[in-house]
Amino acid sequence: MADISPHLVVSDPEQALNWYRAVFEAVEVSRIPLPDGTAFAIEFSIGDTHLHLAGEYPDMGIVSPATLGGTYLALQVETGDVDATFERAIAAGAKIFHPLDDVFYGERTGQFIDPFGHRWGVRKQIRDVPADEVAREVARLFGG
């Protein structure tokens, strides 16, 4: 089985990497420079997960969620301090998508849209919830 490594398209890879460093303590792994010295692609990590950044190339059909007008994909980051991570993201210019909350399936979680149009969820397991209890609550919430 192969690993999955997200590839994020952004308007400015350098600016995005700096944002991910500030919010998620991301670490640069490698980069491919363009002749003018800007980054064609940057590989970075958040924890054990490797991700890739690239700029927009509209003529090639490579555009960011901001250019497309949104995204349905949410990248989930498990963190020891959900509140601090969420607060750093908002302070750094993210927009709240789902406010932080303690949810019925036993997590403290929230989502935000970063300044580059990508949706991120931060989560931390706060209690174990039996599967039958989760199923009952889903049925209640969705009319079952």
N, C-alpha and C positions, 0 to 999 in steps of 0.2 A: 504494500500500500504506500502511496506517495503522500508527502506532506502537502498541505495547501498553503500558499503564500500569497496574500492579497497584493494586488498591484493597484495603487491609487494614482489617478490622474488629477493633477492640481494646476492652478494657474502659475504658481511659482514654487518649484520643488525646494529651494533653499529656505524660503519663508515657511513653508509647510514643515520641513524638518525641524526648524527652530521652534515652531509651535508645539510639535509632538515631543520635543525634548523638554520644553517647559511644563507641559501638562502630564505626560506619561513617563518622563525620564528616558525617552528613546535614546538609543545609541546608534550612531552611524557605523555600518559594517563595511560598505564599499560604495564606490560611485564610478560612473562612466562620464567623463567630461566631454563637452562639445569643443570644437576648435577655439571658440571665443572664451573658454574657461567656465562657462555656466554648466550646470549639470544636465546631462541627457537623462540619466537615471541614477537614483540613490537607493541602495539597500540599507535598511535600518531594522533595529529590533526593539520590541517592547516585551520585556521579560524574555521568554524562550521563543517567542513568535517573530519570524522575519517577515518584513513587509517591503514593498518597493514603491518608489515614487517616480513619477515622470511628469513632464510638463505637457501642456496641450499642443496638439498638432492637428488643428481642424481640417486641413486639406487631406489628412490621412484618416479622418473620422475618429481621432483620439481627442476626446473632450472630457472636461470635468463635470461632476454633478451640478456645480454652479452654472455652467453653460447650458446643461440640459434642463435645468429648472428643478432639480431634486434627485433624490435616490430612494429606493426602497430597501436597500441593503443597510444593515446596521452591524458594525463591528463591535463585538462584546469584549470588554476587558475586565477580568476579575482582579480586584485590587483589595488590599488589606484595609484601606481607608477610603471608602467610596465618597464620603462627604468632602474630604480634602481634594480628591481628584476632580470631582464635579465642580467644586468652588474654583479650583485653578483654571479649569476649562472656561467657565463663565467669565472669570476675571480676565482671561486672555482673549475674549471676543467670541466665544461660542454662544449659540442661541439655544435656550432650553427647548427640547422637543417633548420630553416627559419629565416632570419634576421628580426629584428623589422621593422615594416612598418605600415603606416596608410592605411588601406584597404578600398575598395569600400563599404563594408557593415557597415561602421561607427565605426570600432574598431582600436585601436593601438594594434598590436599583433605580437608575434614572438614565435618560438619554439626552444628548445634545447634538447639534449640528455644528461642526467646526467651521472656521472662516473660509474653508475651501469647498464646502458643500457636502462633506462626508458626515454620515450619522454614526455616532458612537454611543454604546451603552456601557455603563460601568455597573458592576455588580459585586455583591459579597453575600455568601450564604450566611444567614443569621440564625436559622433554626431548621431542624429536620421536620418535614411535613410528610406524613404517609400519603402514598399515591392515591388511595381512595378518598382522602380528604381533599386533595387537589382536584380530583375528578368531580366531586360533588360541588365544589366552589365554581369550577368552570361551567358546569351544567346550570348552576344558579345564575351566573353572570350572563350566560348566552342563551337563556330561555329553555334549557333542557329539562 
